Structures are given as C-alpha cells and as structure tokens.
Amino acid sequence: MKDRLVIFDTTLRDGEQSPGASMTKEEKIRVARQLEKMRVDVIEAGFAAASPGDFDAIRAIAESIRESTVCSLARANEKDIQRAGEAIQPAAQKRIHTFIATSPIHMEKKLRMSPDQVVEQAVKAIGWARQYTDDVEFSAEDAGRSELDFLCRIFEEVIKAGATTINVPDTVGYNFPNQFAETLRQVIARVPNSDKVVWSVHCHNDLGLAVANSLSAVLAGARQVECTINGLGERAGNASLEEVVMAVRTRPDIFPVETRIDTTQIVPASKLVSQITGYPVQPNKAIVGANAFAHESGIHQDGVLKHRETYEIMRAEDVGWTQNKLVLGKHSGRNAFKSRLSELGIVLEGDEALNAAFARFKELADKKHEIFDEDLQALVSDETVTPAQEHYKLIYSQVCSETGEVPHSRVTLTVGGLERKAESDGSGPVDATFKAIEQMVQSGGELLLYSVNAITTGTDAQGEVTVRLSKGGRVVNGQGADTDIVVASAKAYLNALNKLHSCSGKVNPQGDV
C-alpha cells in the first residue's frame, strides 16, 4: 500500500495574490466547486482577516463544499485566528492554517521579535486555533532560509500544542532540490513525535524549482504538497498542481505515494482559472498547455502513430484534453442549458440568475451556429459584476474603421444609472472605444494589459478579452466576451472599471507562506 499524498490547493489564497488575479465571491465559489470535483483534499479558500470580502467568500465556500476540507490562512495572532474560525465554521471539514516567520532576517527586520517570543507566539496561535477545529496547520514562514536548530525547536513546541500538519515553506524560492530534501529529512528525523503529524511543503518558483523542490521533499518524507492550478501565485508563482500530480502518477516506480485527484478534471480546472483570472496558459506549459500533446516533428509523428508511448508518457484524455464538444444550439431549451452548466461545475443561484444567463445564451446562439463548452464558460464569466454592482454599463457602441481613415467610436453608457454619450478617434477601433469611455468616466486608471484570445476555432468564435488596470496601488482584471471583438473589449474595460469602483483594497498580510 502506498502512502496518501495530500493535495492542498491554494489557488484561491496564494494564487489570488498575483497582480490582477483577484476574484469575486461568485468566481471563487466556481473555482472551489471545480477543485472539489477534482477531489482536491484541502482547499485554502483565502485569508479571512485580509478583508470583509475574503471573509464572506471563505464562509460561502465553507457552506458550499462538502467533500474537501476548507481552510483559511491566519497570522499567529488571536484576531486573525478568530476571523478564520468564524469563516470556516459552516464547513463539513475545516482547517485553520496559521503561520509566523522563523528566518533570522524576518524575525529581526519584519517581526522585531526574539526567537523565544516567536516560539511563544506560535504555541499560543495553535491553542487559539484549536478552539475552532482539531485540524490545525502550522507554517514556519521563510523556513527555506531559517536555521535548522530553530526550526526543530519551534516544530517540536507546536506539535506539543496540538498542530496536526507542519508546513515547511520555501517562501522566497531560494532552495534547491537536494538542499530542500535534506532539510525535510533532518526535521523529520530530529523533531520528537514527527510521526504524529503530516509534513507539508509550499514552494515558490522564483528560480523555476517549485515543482522540483516539492517532489524532492516528497521523496524525503513530505506527505502534503501545497500548490496551485497553473502554478498561479505571487511573483513567479507556486508549484503547479497539475505537474506535481502527474509526476507522481506517471512515475510510480519513483514515488511511494498516490493522490486521490481525478486527473480528468485538470484541464477543465486550468481553463476555468485562466479564464477567471485573465492569466493565460503558455502553449508549451506542461500538462495543460495547448502544445503539451502536440507533435510537429515528422519523426515524432511517425513514432506516435506506430505506438503512442514512443513519444508520449501520458495520455491527453487522462488529464482532461478532449475535442471541443458541441453541446447546445439555438433550439436548446432552458433545462438542457441548466443541465450542461451543472456538468461543467457552474451553479447559478436562483431562477433570476439562470434566466439572465439563458437569455445571453440565446443571444449568442443567434450569432454563432455552434456553441461549445468553452463558450458557456465564457458566457457565465462575461458578467462577473452583478447588475446591482454595475456602476458602469454598456448600452450602445458604434465603430467606424476604414482603410486610410482614422477609426472613430461612439459609445453610450449608464454611469450610476444616468445615461451618457461620448465619441472619440483612436489609432484603432478598440483604442477609440476606450478613449470614448474614458471621456465619460475619467477613471485615471493605467492600462497594464490588453489581451485577446479566441475561445474556440472558426471565424465566428467569441473573442475573450482581458483588460488589466491599475489605480492607487490596486490592480484589477476585467473580462469580456463577444463575437464582436470591439464589444468584448468594451465589456472587459467596463468590467475592470466596475471592480475599481466597487472593491476596496485588501489589508496586506504580514507575510506569505
């Protein structure tokens, strides 16, 4: 019998800390449901003390998820842990994940605490967390640059206090596989009662080694890996869930562990997270990139045709790659539409939301003969801000673009319920439309990214646009989809403006595991 490797997904917490990747509560619930469908063991739903929005999202996920453990991150202070405990209270299975920095530079420069004070605070934190759940995880922030003797000391004390999972994070992506594996071996060997807890790792990808470090730690005794869909996360990101899972599955001769992940849900999860956050997946990304199972070389093509395993170590269908599936058309009914959304892990709350989505589907079906799953995902993501929250709403747009002439755009919006009109020239139709919008809203935001992606094949494909805006230190993504790329662009720009208008910034945590 192989050991179970616990997959701890932190897409909704650490992944969301990528600039512009913040999600609405509804989007977080959609991702959480997909993670549950994929049979992720632990879903870190957020940082309850970071903002009221984070708290509400964690609580909503705790109410929705039954099969996976729902976790909230908390600093090692009573207020944070209280908020975390209250947020996860409705969960069928709940965990509090508390952390404090243990490296000399963090203790001295950031915490301004002595090692003795850090140990004392960590022990108190475990006691506070156990008032809400018996499943308590402790992380030594910046363990990768911490002194081994001090790590062993603090781990021993938090285990005595009741921690059930001990996480050894490479917070700044500083470690190398052999070095990181040796750290795990040493702490497991030296800490009393190390066999009473699950040892975990959380690696960042600053040197491109997050997955390698995580897997080396598994070989050294770690039995939980903290990771994210598509490797999303702060700076260069985290260990990619899909790479860790498929490495263990593909090389059972090396790894003495197995996961409970339904790997056929990996690609759908990747597409969902990419679509919601606006972070595209590079074509050559392992497992989930568009070229991951493509063969250009004639020699490779010949080999695969004769025997797949000559050049493929995994089957594309095992990770969820399938041909685009035609599911619905203009004559499809409301129940068929609702059923297909459910199969895709999309649950709309109430008849009003379903009716609105169905109306958008019918509108799309009039423009586009073939409706694919990707179209349905984009259709639901298209309006991520509810009408009650839409300060800016597109009513009408007209663009004139002729060869040799300056493009011109006319736009009508409602701004706070009042109708406004503006027109502008631009270097292209999208530029003219954005300038017309800015004449009315005068947001002062800086455009950081404008990205266009065809959702499916064909000239009638919907264009999916991502716009990233920055203002006052806050970065947001806006998404829009339409068969008319200029309309999709306007929707995305207004979606980002609505987020800037309606969402207050988060309180920055002291640190990150």
N, C-alpha and C positions, 0 to 999 in steps of 0.2 A: 504494500500500500504506500502510495506517495503522500507526502505532506500536502496540505492545502496552502496555496499561496493566496493570501487575501489581497484583493484589488481594491484600493482606496482611491476613489476618483475625486480630484479637487478642481475640476473644470469650473465649477460654479463659485469657487472661492479664489484660488490662486490663478486659475485661468482668466477669471474676470478682471484681474489686476493688470492685464495687458492694456496699454493705452487704447481707449475707444471701444473696448470689448465689453463694457458693462451691459447688463441685460435687464429687461423689465421683469417684474414678478411672473407674468404670464409666460415669458420666454424661458425663465428659469424652471418653471414647472414642466414645460415641454421637454427640456433637456433632461430633467430629473426622471421623468417617466421613460424616456428612451434609455437612460442608464439602468433603470430598474428592469426594463425589458431585456437589456443586455446581460442582466444578472450580476451587475457590479455589487460587491459585498458592502462597501461603505461609500456613501455619497456625502462629501463635505459640502453642505449647502450654502455656506457663507460664513460671515464674521458678524455675529448678531449685534455686537456693540458698535459696529462701524457706522451704522445709520439706521433710522427707522425703516427705511426701505429694505435693507438687508434683513432686519428682524422679521418684517412681515413676510418676505419671500421664504425665509427658513421655516417659519411657522406654517405657511401654506404648503410647502413641500413635506413637512412633517405630517400634515393632515392627509396628504395625497399618497404617500409612498408606504407600502405595506411590507414588501419583500426585502428591501435593502435597509441597512442601518443608516439613519440620518444623523449627521454630525455637524456641530458648529464649532468654529475656532474661537478661542478666548485667550487673551493675555492672562498672565498669572496674577490677576487681582480680583477681588471679590465682586466688584460691579460688573466686569466683563463676564465672569462666570455665571452670575445671576441672570444676566440677559440671555446668555447661551442656554441655560437651563430652562428658562421660560419659553424660549423659541422652539426648542425641540420637544417640549412637554407632550404634544399630541402624538408623537411618533410611536409606532409599534415597537421599533428597536431604535434606541437613541444612544448617542455618544457625545461627550464633551472632549474637545482636543485643546489642551492648554499648553502654553509654551513660555519659556524665558530664555534669554541669551546666556551662553556659557563660555564664549571665547573671551580671552583677555581684553581684546580691543572693544568688544561690545559691552562687557561689564564695566570697563573703565570709562569709555568715551560716551556711550549711549545711556546705559542704566545708571551709571555713577553709583554702583553698589559693590560691596566687597564680595568675594566668593562665599563667605559664610552667610551673608544676607541673601544671596541668590538661592542657596540651598534652602534656607528657611522659608523664603517666599514660595519656592516650588512645592515644598511639603504642604504649606498652607493651601495652595491652589488645589492640590489633589483632594484635600479634606473638603474644601468648598464644593468642588465638582461632584464628589460622591454624595452630596445631599440631593442631587438631581438624578444621578444614574450610577450604576455599578461599572459601566463601561467608560473608563477614563483613559485617555491617551495623553502622554507627556512628551513634548518635543524639546530638545536642547538646541535652541536656535544657534546657528553657525557652529554646529558640532564639528564640521569639517576642519575648522581652524581652532578647535578647543584642545586643551591639554588632556591627554588620556586619563591621567590620575584623577583629575577633577570630574571628567565625565563618569568614570566608575563610581566616584563618591556620590554624585547627585542622583545617578540612576539607582544606586542601592537605596537611597533615602526615599525616593518617590515610589519605589516598589514596596517598601515597608509601609508607606502611607496609603497604598491601595491602587496605584496605577496598574492597568492591565495590558496596555500597549506602550512600548517605549520606542520613540522615533528618533533616528539618528540622521538629521538632515545635512546635506551639503548645500547650505543656503545660498552660497555665492558661486557655486560651480567650480570650486578650487581644486577638488581632489581628482586623483587618477585611480583607475580600477584596482590595481594591486594594492595601492595605499589604502583605499576606502575599504576594501575587503578585509585587510589586516586590522583596521580599526574595529570593524564588526566582530571579527574573531576574538580580539583582545577583550572587548567589553563583555561579550557573552561568556568568555572563559573566566573573567575576573569578578564579575558582579554576582554577589550571593543571590540565590533564588532566580537566576536568569531564566531557568526553565519554567517559571511560573507566569511569564509574560510573553506576548508576541513582539518580536523585534521587527522594527519597521525602518524603511529608508525613504527619503524625499530628496531627490536630486535635481539640481538646476543645470541648465545646458550651456552655460557661458563659454565653455571650451568644447562644446559638442559632445560631451561624455555622459550626459544624464542617463541614457539607457544603459550604456556600458557599465557605469558605476552601479546602477540599480541591480543589474544582473549579476555583477561580481559579488555584490552584497548578499544576494540570494544564495549563491554558492557558499558563502561564508556563514550562513545561518539565518539571514533575514527571512521572515515569513509574511511580511506585508510590504507592498510597494505602493507608494503614493505617486500618482501620475495624472495626466490629463488627456482628453481627446485632442488629437492632432499636435500634442506637445505644447498646447497653448499655455501661456504664463508670462510672468514678469521677465523683463529683459529678453534673453534668448529662449525663455520658456522652460518647461519641465520635461521630465521623462514622458515619452509618448505611450499612452496606454496600449495602443494597437501594436506597437513594436515589442513591448515587454510581453504581452500576452502571446503573441505569435512566435516569439523567440522560444518561450517555454514550451509551447505546443509543438513547434517544429523540431526541437532538439530534446526529446525525452531521454536520449542517451546521455545528455549532459546534466539536465536539471532534475533533481529528485522531488519535484513539486508539480502540481497541476492546479489550474484555476477552474472556477465554475462558470466562466464567461461563455455566453452564447456568441461565438465569433461571427455568425452570420449577421449580427446586428452592428458590427464595427463600421462598415461603410455608411449605412444609414445614419449612425451617430456622428460620424465625421462630417457628412454633408449638412446635417442639421446644425451642428456647432459652427461650421464655416459660414453657413447662410445667416445665422442669427448674429454672429459677432462681426461679420464682414471681413474676417481674416481668411483669405483664400488658401487652399492647399496647393503647394507647388506640384507640378506634374510628376517630378521624379521623387516625391515623398514615398518612403517605404510603406507598403501595405495599402494606403488609401490614396496615393497619387494616381492621376489619370493614366500615367505610363507604367505603373507598378507591375502590370502583367502584359505590357506591350512588347512585341519583338520586331525590330526593324531589320536586323541583320539577316541576310539570306541563310547563313549557316544556322543561326538560332531558329529561324522559322522552320527550316527543314527538320531540325532536331526535334522541335516541339511537335510537329505534325507526325513524326515517326513514333515518338514516345515522350509524353509531356514532361516527365521528370528529368529529361536531359538538361533542360534549362529552367524549369520551374520547381521550386522547393515547396510551394504552397499552391492550393487550388484557388482560383479567383472567387469561385462561388462559396468557398468556406469562410470568407471574410465579408460576404455580402455583395460582391460585384455581380450584377445581373444586367441583362439587356433592359433598356427602358421599356416599361410595361404600360401599354395603353389600357387605361382603366375606366375612363369615363368619356362621354361626349355630350353634345348639346341636348340629346334626348334623355340623358340620365336623370333619374329622379332624386328627390331630397334624401330618401333613405339610403340609396346606393352611395350618394355623396358622403353622408354621415358615416356609413359603414367603412368606406375606404379611408376616411380620415382617421377613424379609430384604429384600423390596421396599421396606419403609419405612426401611431402613437400620439395623434393630435386629438385632444379632447377639448371641445368648446363648451364653455359654461353657459347653459341656458339656451332657450329657443331663440332669443333675440340675436345672440352671437352667431348661432347656426344659420339663421335666416339671412343675416348680413353676409356671411361667408358664402352661402349658396347663391345669393344674388350676384356676388362678384364672380363666382364660378360660371354662372350662366352668361354673364357679360364676356368673360374670357372665351367661353365656348363659341360665342358668335364670331369672335375674331380668329380663333385658332381651331383647326379641324381636329387635331389630336391632342388630348390632354394627358400628360404623363404625371407620375408620382412627384417628380421634381416641380412641376407646375403647381401642384396642390400645396406642397411645402411652401413655395414662394408666395402663393395666394394668401395663405394664413399669416405668413410673416410680413406681408406687404403693409398691413395696418397695425403696427405694433403699439401705436398710441391710440387709446380708445377715443371715440368722438368727444366724450366729456373732457378729455385732456387736450384735445387738439386746439391749441391757440391759433395755429396757422393751418388753413385748409385750402387745397387747390380746388378752384371752381371751374376754371377755363384756361386754356392756353392755345395760342396760335403762333406758329413759327413760319417765317418766310426765308427760305435759303435757296439762292440761285447761283449758278456758276458766274463768277465775275462780279457779284453783288455782295454787299455787306449783309450778313444774316441779321434778321430783325425778329424780336419776340414780343408778343402781347400776352400778359398774364393777369388773371383775376383771382384774387384770394379773399377769404374771410380772415380777418385779424381780430381776435377777441370777439367774434360774432358780427363784426362790421365788414361790409364788402369794400374792397379797394382794388384799383386797377393801376397798372403801370406798363410801360413798354421801353425796350432798350435794344441798341445794337450790340453786337459782340463779334468775336473772332470766329465763332461757330454758333450753331443753334443752341447748344447747351450753355455756352458762355453767355449768350444773350438772355436766355431764360433766367439764369442765376442772377445776372445783373438787374433784371426787371424785378425779381423777387426782393433783392437787397434794397432797391429803391423804396419798397414798401415797409420792409421790416427793420432795416438799418441795424442788423444784429451785431455788427462789429466782430463777428467770428472769422477766424482764419481757416481757409480751406487747406487741410493737410493731405487729403487723399480723395481722388475721384477714380473709381474703378468700375468697369463694365464687364459683365460675364453673361454669355448666352446660356440659359438654363438647360435647354435641350438642343438637339440638332434641327436644322431646317431654317429657311428664311423667315418663317412665321414664329420662330422661337421667341419666348419672352426674354427681354433683356433685364438682367438683375443688376441694379446699380447700388454701389456703396459710396457714401459720402462721409468723410471724417472731418469734423470741425473742432476747433479749439477756441476757447474763450475763458479768460480769467483763470487759467490753470486747469480747467476742466476740458476733457476730450470726450467726444461722443461720436458714435457711428449712427448714420441713418441709412435705411434700406428702402428701396422701391423697386417694383417690378411691373412691367407692362410690355405689350408687343410694340409699342411706340417708345423708342429709347429716350426721346426728349421728355415725354411724360413720366417715364420711370425715373429719370434724373431729377425732375422737379419734385416728385414724391419723396425721393431719397433726401433731397436737400431740406424739404419741409419737415420730414421725419426727424432729421438731426436738429433742426431749429426748435422743434417741439420739445425734444429732450433737454436742450439747453435751457429752454424757458421753464419747464415744469420740474426738473430734478435738481435738488440741492446737492452739493458736493459731499462726498463721504468724509468722515473723520479718518485721517490716515492712522493706521495702526503703528505701534512702536517698532514692529519688525515683521519679518516674514519667515516662516519655516520653509 
